[in-house]
Amino acid sequence: MKKERKYVGGDKVNIVVKSSDGVVYDHSVVDNGDGTYTVSFKHQPGKSGEFSISAFVDGEETKNSPYFFNYAE
């Protein structure tokens, strides 16, 4: 079922930020009040490689989650 884009916040958003070796990072999620959310996490110095962010809204994993990115110092 396709969901409509929301233009207000207030959803229950859960995020998991993880490195390729399984380390899970503490993070914060900010509700921007317009249907978008900002995720922040502290990267460990000297830790490069592939990371993933899994996103869940109201208990359901979002489309195309997890999202992958590479980080290099």
C-alpha positions as CSV (number, residue, x, y, z in Angstrom):
1,M,0.0,0.0,0.0
2,K,1.5,3.4,-1.0
3,K,1.5,6.0,1.7
4,E,0.9,9.6,1.1
5,R,3.7,12.1,1.8
6,K,3.2,13.8,5.1
7,Y,3.8,17.5,5.7
8,V,3.6,17.4,9.5
9,G,5.6,15.6,12.0
10,G,4.6,13.6,15.0
11,D,5.4,10.0,13.8
12,K,7.2,7.5,15.9
13,V,10.5,7.3,14.2
14,N,13.2,4.8,15.1
15,I,16.6,4.6,13.5
16,V,19.5,2.1,13.7
17,V,22.9,3.4,12.7
18,K,25.4,0.5,12.2
19,S,28.9,0.0,10.8
20,S,29.7,-3.0,8.6
21,D,31.4,-4.8,11.5
22,G,28.1,-4.6,13.5
23,V,28.8,-1.6,15.9
24,V,25.6,0.2,16.6
25,Y,25.9,4.0,17.2
26,D,24.1,6.2,19.6
27,H,22.1,8.8,17.7
28,S,19.4,11.4,18.0
29,V,16.3,12.0,15.9
30,V,14.8,15.5,15.5
31,D,11.3,15.9,14.3
32,N,11.4,19.0,12.0
33,G,7.6,19.3,12.1
34,D,7.2,19.2,8.4
35,G,7.2,15.5,7.7
36,T,11.0,15.3,7.7
37,Y,13.4,14.1,10.5
38,T,17.1,14.8,11.1
39,V,19.4,12.1,12.4
40,S,22.7,12.8,14.0
41,F,25.3,10.4,15.4
42,K,28.9,10.6,16.6
43,H,31.4,8.9,14.4
44,Q,34.3,7.0,16.1
45,P,37.7,8.5,15.2
46,G,39.7,6.1,12.9
47,K,36.6,4.2,11.9
48,S,36.2,4.2,8.1
49,G,34.1,1.9,5.9
50,E,30.5,1.2,5.0
51,F,27.7,2.2,7.3
52,S,23.9,1.6,7.2
53,I,20.9,3.5,8.5
54,S,17.7,1.5,9.0
55,A,14.6,3.7,9.4
56,F,11.3,2.7,10.9
57,V,8.2,4.8,11.0
58,D,5.4,3.7,13.3
59,G,7.0,0.3,13.5
60,E,7.3,-0.3,9.8
61,E,10.6,-0.2,8.0
62,T,10.7,2.5,5.3
63,K,11.0,1.9,1.6
64,N,14.6,1.2,0.5
65,S,15.8,0.9,4.1
66,P,18.5,0.2,5.1
67,Y,20.4,3.1,3.4
68,F,24.2,2.6,2.9
69,F,27.0,5.1,2.8
70,N,30.8,5.1,3.0
71,Y,32.8,7.2,5.3
72,A,36.6,7.8,5.1
73,E,38.7,10.1,7.2
